[in-house]
Amino acid sequence: MGIQDVIRFFLPKEEHFYDFLEQQAKAAHAGAMAIARFARNETSAQDAREAVQKIEHEGDKIVHEMEEALATTFVTPIDREDLQKLSAELDNVLDLTNGAIRACVMLGVSRPTDAMKRLIEYIVQCTERIDNAIPRLRKHEYSLIVATARELRTLEKEADNVYREAISELFRDDSAGGPFREGAQDARVLIREKTVLEDLENAIDACDSIADALANLAIKNG
């Protein structure tokens, strides 16, 4: 047992750091649900962007509060480097989700393609699992956290297949012997759809990074 572990054992733990992480996880899922309403044609891209932007600002506020708390706290419930890393990864998911819906507005995607809808649904599924997993940290339910990390990696692989097929279809034409989607060769369509698909895929990749962070935390503290 190292000196930091001994100190952590005897001094009271600052449990509110778990609160920060749980709030961030909820914000990430809320952002996913906001963009999902656009995917389900329940709201416009502009309205979804405003909703996600508001949540993203709330997420930034939580990050700043955690940074201030870390600067004035000697003993944390888990290593401060791990807290900072997980907080940054959670913030990244929300930022990238926000970036995706911003791209939809900026590039004029008034209705998402089927591939976009599927990727958005994967973001919803991933953030839901993250939202459920983060509270398990304070309960030290590390085996369940590891199980969630595995689920997140599986979802990321499935989403990656959707992304790759969608990009392939964008550049597929009659000469390739594949199904030609009318308008796919229009440079504006290519740029617009490729950009949004990449942003959505990046958000899912960020969820996969959280899977790694959670698994490492479970191994380190379990």
Secondary structure, DSSP 8 states (H G I E B T S, - for coil): --HHHHHHHHS---THHHHHHHHHHHHHHHHHHHHHHHHTTSS-HHHHHHHHHHHHHHHHHHHHHHHHHHHT-S--SS-HHHHHHHHHHHHHHHHHHHHHHHHHHHHT-SS--HHHHHHHHHHHHHHHHHHHHGGGTTTT-HHHHHHHHHHHHHHHHHHHHHHHHHHHHHT--GGGTS---TTTT-HHHHHHHHHHHHHHHHHHHHHHHHHHHHHHHHHHH-
